[in-house]
Amino acid sequence: MFGNKNKNKKKKEKIDIVFNLIVIFFAILNLFPLYWLFTSSFKNSSDVVKMPPDWFPKTFSFQNYIDVFNNQPAFKWAYNSIYVSLVATVALVVVSSLAAYAFSKLKFKGKNIIFIIFISSLMVPKEVMIVPLFRIIQDFGMVNTLNGMIWPNVATAFGVFMLKGFFDSIPDSLRESAKMDGASEFTIFYKIMLPMVKPGIGALFILNFVQVWNDYLWQLVVGQNEQSKTLMVGIATLMQDLNPNFAYKMAGATVAAVPMLIIFILFQRYFTKGISIGAVKE
C-alpha cells in the first residue's frame, strides 16, 4: 500500500517537472522578443541586422536613447501618454463603480434590460465607431487635444461589467443594516461598498491604463500635430523614417514599452488578486 503511494508520488513529481520545464520553455520563448528589443537598443544599427546575430551587445552605447530625447520631443510625448492614460483611467473607475453599484444593488424599472443593452456594446469593436467618434470630437473642437483622447475611453461598458461582479458578491444584508442605521446611499457606497471592491478596482485600473496607453489608432486619429502626439504615436513615426537606423528605432520602442513592464511588475500582485477574487462568487 505504502509502496503504491510512493510510486504515485514519484510519478506525480516527474509529471510536475515535465510541466514546469514546458512552462519555462514557453516563458523564455515569449520573453525573447523583449530581450532582443532591449539589447538591440544598445547596439549600432549595423549590428542589429548582422548575420549571424550577436545575442549580446559587444559594446553598450546609450547614444540611441540620447538621440531619441534630443532629436524628438519624447518627454512631451511621454507626458501626454501618462496624462491621457491616468485621467482616462481614474474617470473610468469613478463612472464604472457608480454605475456598477447601481446595477448591482439598486432597484429601478427596466434595470436588467438596460444592463443587457449596455453590456451588448462590448460586442461592437471600437474600430467600427472611429468615424462617428471622430465627428463628435470634431464638433466639440477636441481634435489635437488630450481631452479628445480621454473622454471616449471613459464611455465604455467593460468597467461596469467587471465591477458589477464584485458588488454582487457583497451580501445585501450589509447594505440594509447600514440603511437601518441611517446611512445615506452615497455613504453606503463610498464608506462601505467601495473599500470592499478595492481588488476589482485595482485590476480595472491596471487593465484600462494599459489599454489606453496602447490605444494607438484613436490617438493617431485625434492627435494630428507634434505637440498632441502620445508616446506610442510619436515612436511609431520613428519607425516610418526613411533613415534605416534600426538601433535608434529599437531604443524608441523600448522607451514606449518599459513603463508598461514596470506597471505590471509593481502591481502584478494586486492584479492577480483582483482577477482571482472576481472569479469566485459565494
C-alpha positions in Angstrom: 0.0 0.0 0.0 2.7 2.4 1.0 4.8 1.3 -2.0 2.0 2.3 -4.3 1.7 5.7 -2.7 5.4 6.3 -3.1 5.3 5.3 -6.7 2.3 7.6 -7.4 4.1 10.4 -5.6 7.3 9.9 -7.6 5.2 9.7 -10.8 3.4 12.9 -9.9 6.8 14.6 -9.2 8.1 13.6 -12.6 5.0 14.9 -14.3 5.3 18.2 -12.4 8.9 18.5 -13.5 8.0 18.0 -17.2 5.2 20.5 -17.0 7.4 23.0 -15.3 10.1 22.6 -18.0 7.4 23.2 -20.7 6.2 26.3 -18.9 9.8 27.6 -18.5 10.4 27.0 -22.2 7.4 28.9 -23.4 8.1 31.7 -20.9 11.6 32.1 -22.4 10.1 32.0 -25.8 7.7 34.8 -25.0 10.4 36.9 -23.3 12.9 36.6 -26.1 11.4 39.4 -28.3 11.6 41.8 -25.3 15.2 40.7 -24.7 16.1 41.2 -28.3 14.4 44.7 -28.3 16.2 45.8 -25.2 19.7 44.5 -26.2 19.4 45.8 -29.7 18.7 49.3 -28.4 22.3 49.5 -27.1 23.8 48.3 -30.4 24.9 50.1 -33.6 22.4 49.9 -36.5 24.7 47.6 -38.5 24.9 45.2 -35.5 21.1 44.8 -35.3 20.9 43.3 -38.8 24.2 41.5 -38.6 24.1 37.8 -39.6 24.9 35.7 -37.7 23.5 38.0 -35.0 25.2 39.0 -31.8 23.0 37.6 -29.0 24.6 40.1 -26.6 25.9 43.5 -27.4 29.7 43.6 -27.6 29.7 47.3 -26.5 26.9 49.1 -24.7 26.1 52.5 -26.1 23.4 54.9 -24.8 23.7 57.2 -27.8 20.4 55.8 -29.3 18.5 56.9 -26.2 20.2 60.3 -26.1 19.2 60.8 -29.8 15.6 59.8 -29.1 15.2 62.5 -26.4 17.4 65.1 -28.1 16.1 64.9 -31.7 12.4 64.3 -30.8 10.0 65.8 -28.1 10.0 62.4 -26.3 9.4 64.0 -22.9 6.3 65.8 -24.2 5.1 62.5 -25.8 5.7 60.7 -22.5 3.8 63.4 -20.5 0.9 63.2 -23.0 0.7 59.4 -22.6 0.8 59.4 -18.8 -1.7 62.3 -18.6 -4.2 60.7 -21.0 -3.9 57.2 -19.5 -4.1 58.3 -15.9 -7.0 60.8 -16.3 -9.0 58.4 -18.5 -8.5 55.5 -16.1 -9.4 57.5 -13.0 -12.5 58.8 -14.7 -13.5 55.4 -15.9 -13.1 53.9 -12.4 -15.3 56.6 -10.9 -18.0 56.3 -13.5 -17.9 52.5 -13.7 -18.0 52.0 -9.9 -21.1 54.2 -9.6 -22.9 52.5 -12.5 -21.9 49.0 -11.3 -23.2 49.7 -7.8 -26.5 51.0 -9.2 -26.9 47.9 -11.4 -26.0 45.6 -8.6 -27.7 47.0 -5.5 -30.4 49.5 -6.5 -33.8 48.6 -7.8 -35.3 50.6 -10.7 -37.6 49.8 -13.6 -36.0 48.2 -16.6 -32.7 47.6 -14.8 -32.0 44.2 -16.4 -32.9 45.4 -19.9 -30.8 48.5 -19.6 -27.9 46.4 -18.4 -28.2 43.9 -21.2 -28.3 46.8 -23.8 -25.4 48.5 -22.0 -23.2 45.3 -22.0 -24.1 44.5 -25.6 -21.9 47.4 -26.6 -18.9 45.3 -25.7 -19.6 43.3 -28.9 -19.0 46.3 -31.1 -15.3 46.8 -32.0 -14.0 50.3 -31.3 -12.7 50.5 -34.9 -16.3 50.4 -36.1 -17.0 53.6 -34.1 -13.9 55.5 -35.2 -15.6 57.7 -37.8 -18.7 58.7 -35.7 -16.5 59.2 -32.6 -14.2 61.5 -34.6 -17.1 63.5 -35.9 -18.3 64.0 -32.4 -14.9 65.0 -31.2 -14.6 67.4 -34.2 -17.9 69.0 -33.4 -16.8 69.6 -29.8 -13.5 71.1 -31.0 -11.3 68.5 -29.3 -9.2 67.4 -32.3 -5.5 67.8 -31.5 -6.3 67.9 -27.8 -5.7 65.5 -25.0 -9.3 65.7 -23.9 -10.3 64.3 -27.3 -8.2 61.2 -26.5 -9.5 60.8 -22.9 -13.3 61.0 -22.9 -14.2 58.3 -25.5 -12.2 55.9 -23.4 -14.3 56.7 -20.3 -17.6 55.8 -22.1 -17.0 52.0 -22.1 -19.0 49.2 -20.6 -16.2 46.9 -19.6 -15.6 48.5 -16.2 -19.2 48.3 -15.3 -19.4 44.7 -16.3 -16.3 43.8 -14.3 -17.1 45.7 -11.1 -20.7 44.6 -11.0 -19.5 41.1 -10.3 -17.6 42.3 -7.3 -20.6 44.3 -6.0 -22.8 41.2 -6.5 -20.6 39.2 -4.2 -21.3 41.6 -1.3 -24.3 40.5 0.8 -27.3 42.8 0.6 -27.8 42.4 4.3 -24.7 44.7 4.8 -26.4 47.5 2.9 -29.7 47.0 4.6 -28.0 47.2 8.0 -26.3 50.4 7.1 -29.6 51.9 5.9 -31.3 51.0 9.2 -28.5 52.9 11.0 -29.4 56.0 9.0 -26.6 55.9 6.4 -27.3 57.6 3.1 -27.0 55.8 -0.2 -23.8 57.7 -1.0 -22.3 56.9 2.4 -23.1 53.2 1.9 -21.4 53.3 -1.5 -18.3 55.3 -0.5 -17.6 54.1 3.0 -18.8 50.5 3.0 -19.1 49.1 -0.5 -16.2 50.8 -2.3 -13.5 49.6 0.1 -14.7 46.0 -0.3 -14.2 46.0 -4.0 -10.7 47.5 -4.0 -9.1 44.4 -5.6 -11.5 44.8 -8.5 -10.8 48.5 -8.8 -7.1 47.8 -8.8 -7.4 45.2 -11.6 -9.6 47.5 -13.6 -7.2 50.4 -13.1 -4.3 48.3 -14.5 -6.2 46.8 -17.4 -7.6 50.2 -18.5 -4.4 52.1 -18.0 -2.6 49.6 -20.3 -5.4 49.7 -22.8 -5.4 53.5 -23.1 -1.6 53.6 -23.2 -1.6 51.3 -26.2 -4.6 52.9 -27.9 -2.5 53.7 -30.9 -5.3 54.0 -33.6 -7.5 56.5 -31.7 -4.5 58.6 -30.5 -3.2 58.7 -34.1 -6.6 59.9 -35.4 -7.1 62.6 -32.8 -3.5 63.8 -32.2 -2.5 65.1 -35.6 0.1 67.7 -34.6 3.5 67.2 -33.0 2.6 68.6 -29.5 -0.5 66.4 -29.1 1.1 63.1 -30.0 1.4 60.4 -27.4 4.5 58.3 -26.9 3.0 55.4 -28.9 2.2 57.6 -31.9 5.5 59.5 -31.6 7.6 56.4 -31.5 5.7 54.9 -34.4 6.8 58.0 -36.5 10.3 56.9 -35.9 9.5 53.5 -37.5 8.3 55.3 -40.6 11.5 57.3 -41.0 13.4 56.6 -44.2 16.7 56.5 -42.3 17.3 52.8 -41.6 18.8 53.3 -38.2 17.3 50.2 -36.6 19.1 50.6 -33.3 17.6 54.1 -32.9 14.1 52.7 -33.6 14.7 49.9 -31.1 15.6 52.5 -28.4 12.3 54.3 -29.2 10.3 51.2 -28.9 12.0 50.3 -25.6 11.1 53.7 -24.2 7.4 53.0 -25.1 7.4 49.5 -23.7 9.3 50.0 -20.4 6.6 51.9 -18.5 4.1 49.1 -19.1 6.5 46.5 -17.9 7.2 48.5 -14.7 3.5 48.8 -14.0 2.9 45.1 -14.4 5.9 44.2 -12.2 4.8 46.6 -9.4 1.1 45.8 -9.5 1.1 42.2 -10.5 0.1 41.0 -7.0 -2.9 43.4 -6.9 -3.9 42.5 -10.5 -3.8 38.7 -9.8 -5.7 39.2 -6.5 -8.4 41.2 -8.2 -8.9 38.7 -11.0 -9.0 35.7 -8.7 -11.5 37.3 -6.3 -13.7 38.4 -9.1 -13.8 34.9 -10.5 -15.2 33.4 -7.3 -18.7 34.1 -6.1 -20.2 32.8 -2.9 
